[in-house]
Amino acid sequence: MATDKRQFTLRLQEENFQKIKVIAEKSKRSIAMQIEFLVEQYIAEYENEHGVIEIPEGDE
C-alpha cells in the first residue's frame, strides 16, 4: 500500500511510549496513527492561538 507520508525515526521515553500505546488501544488506533492524531491536535491548537503556520515553498 503506497503512502505519501514522510517517514522518520522518533525516540520516546519508555513510559511515554507505553502511555501512548494504551491511549491508542483505547482509541482503536495504531501507535503511529495516535501520534499523528496528537500532532494534528497540537498544530490546530497552536494555529488557533498564533495564526496559520505558513510553510515556505520548497520545504519538503
N, C-alpha and C positions, 0 to 999 in steps of 0.2 A: 504494500500500500504506500503510494508516494505521498509526501507531505512537503509543504513549503515552510515548515517550522525550522528555525535555526537550532542546531544542537550545540550544547556547551556543557562543560563539567561544572557541577555545583557541589561544593563541600559543605556539609552541615554538621553541627554538633550532634552526637548520637541522640541526646534527649530531644532535640528539636525534630530530628528525623522521625523518631518514634511517635511523637505527638502529632505530627502531620500525617503519619500513616494511620493513626487512629481516627483523625478527623476525616481523612479521605475515605476510609472504610465506612464510616457513619454516613457520609455523603454519597456513597456509591460511586466514587471516582477513583481513578488510579492516583498514585502519589504524584506523578508528573502533572496530571490534569488539575489536581488540587493545588499544587504550587502555582501553576499558570493562572488558576482562578484567583488565588490570593494576590498575585502580582497585578492582575487586571483590576481587582478591587482597589488596591492601593493607588494605582495610576489614576483611576476615576476619582478617588477622594482627593488626591494631590491636585489634579486638574480642576476640580470643583473649587478648591481653595485658592489656587495660584493661576488659573487660566490654562488653556490648551498648550501642551508642550509641542513646540514646532520642531520638526525633525529636518535638519538640513539635507538637501538633495545630495545623493551620492554616499550617504552614511548607511551602508548596508553591512 
